[in-house]
Each structure stands twice: as structure tokens, then as C-alpha cells.
């Protein structure tokens, strides 16, 4: 997983599960919005599409648990770790929302 911002502090910056968890959480949110629109526009049978965001949230939770287990021991207290993780997530979320747009823009700029 790539880093979308340099404002995330250590030890979260170098933790691939942290980035995976934040990215999948944002993907799940976007998937929930899309699924809701599909149900509203198409029919209630489209509700099956809610399985995709639910699966993303489950994988995100697994990654978050792994990341937490790795980073928590690096802090003096649980409160200190919790506050640092909240700041890291808050710094990473905006970049997670625009990461696909940035990648597409960078790829098109690289083409002659």
C-alpha cells in the first residue's frame, strides 16, 4: 500500500497494514454510497451489492488489528497510542479519498 500523505507520523507511516486499513475503510464508505444509490435507482434486489463494502470492512478490521498489535507497544500508554493513531488516521483519510485520482493523473502525465 502506498502512502498518500507525509503528515502521518511514525510508527504508522511505515506500517503497511495501517495504510491498507485506512484505504479499505474509505473504499468501503464509497462502496456503501454506491450500493445505496443502486438500491434506490435499480431495485431492492440490488441490496446484494452491500456484500462488497461489508467484506472490505471485515478485511480493514483485520488489518487494523494487526497494525494496532504492532504499533501499540511503541507507546508509553494506551491513551498515548490511541491519540497518536487518531491523528495518523485523520491525516491519512483525505489522501485516501483522492489516491485513485492522483494515481490516474500521475499516470497520464507520464505518458508522452
Buried (B, 14 or more C-beta within 10 A) or exposed (E): BEBBBEBBEEBBBEBBBBBBBBBBBBBBBBBBEEBBEBBEEEEEEBEEBBEBBEEBBEBBEBBBEBBBEBBBEEBEEEEEBEEBBEBBBEBBBEBBBEBEEEEEEEEEEEEE
